[in-house]
Structure formats: structure tokens, C-alpha cells
């Protein structure tokens, strides 16, 4: 996929919707965490508080995504974190996460960007 296509999708105004997820165990840095997993979501999501606690206060890349939290209610995205490394079993993934100021969950994996073995 060209860089231009990736940037277009990151700046998309299309809202993100969540459907019933499952839970998987992953490691970010040296911490094991439960990650919600739902490939139908089509985006990786992270709460602002989780990002600050586990990944530091690096600035987020701009994006225009919103998250539908209820019928006719959307939460505006705060930005995008690029290339967050997550380990699941023996798979290492570099994922991009959309950041939201939310309390419902810490982290959700919707789809990977790159996978390393």
C-alpha cells in the first residue's frame, strides 16, 4: 500500500464502531495485559490514560476519526500512535492505535499493520 493511501485512511472521517470483542493476552513493553480483540472493528484503539501510563507522553499524530459510543453519540479522536510493538504468543506486531479519552476499556486490537516472526 502506498504511503499516500495510508495517510488518506488515517485522516478518514469515517467513524469507528465496536461490536462484541473477545480477549487475548499480549505484552506491551514488559507488561502482560488483556487486550480486547475484534477484527471487524477495522482499527486498533487505545485509551489516553493507558497510552500515558504504558507508552509515555509522546505526542499523537493527527487524525480525524471518531468513535461511536452510543446511538447518535460519537467521541472525537485525540490522534494516532504509530508502530506500537505488541507481542502475542510468538508473534511480534507493530501496530498503529487511534487514541480516545475513554474509560470503557484500555486497548482493543482491530487489525494489524505489520507482523514480524
Residue pairs with C-beta under 8 A, 6 or more apart in sequence:
10 61
10 63
10 80
10 96
11 62
11 63
11 64
12 63
12 64
12 65
13 64
13 65
13 66
14 65
15 65
15 66
15 67
15 68
15 74
16 41
16 42
16 43
16 45
16 65
16 66
16 67
16 68
16 98
17 41
17 68
18 38
18 41
18 45
18 67
18 68
18 108
19 38
19 40
19 41
20 38
21 36
21 37
21 38
21 41
21 108
22 36
22 37
22 38
23 34
23 35
23 36
23 37
24 34
24 35
24 37
24 88
24 109
25 32
25 33
25 34
25 35
25 88
26 32
26 33
26 35
26 86
26 87
26 88
26 109
27 33
27 86
27 87
27 88
28 54
28 55
28 84
28 85
28 86
28 87
28 107
29 54
29 55
31 54
33 54
33 106
33 107
35 86
35 88
35 107
35 108
35 109
36 105
36 107
36 108
36 109
37 108
37 109
38 108
38 109
38 110
39 110
39 111
40 110
41 108
41 110
41 111
42 110
42 111
43 65
43 98
43 110
43 111
44 84
44 95
44 96
44 97
44 98
44 107
44 108
44 109
44 110
44 111
45 67
45 97
45 98
45 100
45 105
45 107
45 108
45 110
46 81
46 84
46 97
46 98
46 99
46 100
46 106
46 107
46 108
47 99
47 100
47 101
47 102
47 103
47 105
47 106
47 107
48 78
48 99
48 100
48 101
48 102
49 103
49 106
50 106
50 107
51 60
51 81
51 97
51 99
55 81
55 84
58 81
59 79
60 78
60 79
60 80
60 81
60 99
61 79
61 80
61 81
61 82
62 79
62 80
63 77
63 79
63 80
63 98
64 77
65 77
65 98
66 74
66 75
66 76
66 77
67 74
67 75
67 77
67 98
67 100
67 102
68 74
68 75
69 75
69 102
69 104
75 100
75 101
75 102
76 100
77 98
77 99
77 100
78 99
78 100
78 101
79 98
79 99
80 96
80 97
80 98
80 99
81 96
81 97
81 99
82 96
83 94
83 95
83 96
83 113
83 114
84 94
84 95
84 96
84 97
85 92
85 93
85 94
85 95
86 92
86 93
86 95
86 109
87 93
90 117
91 115
91 116
91 117
92 115
92 116
92 117
93 112
93 113
93 114
93 115
93 116
94 113
94 114
94 116
95 109
95 112
95 113
95 114
96 113
97 107
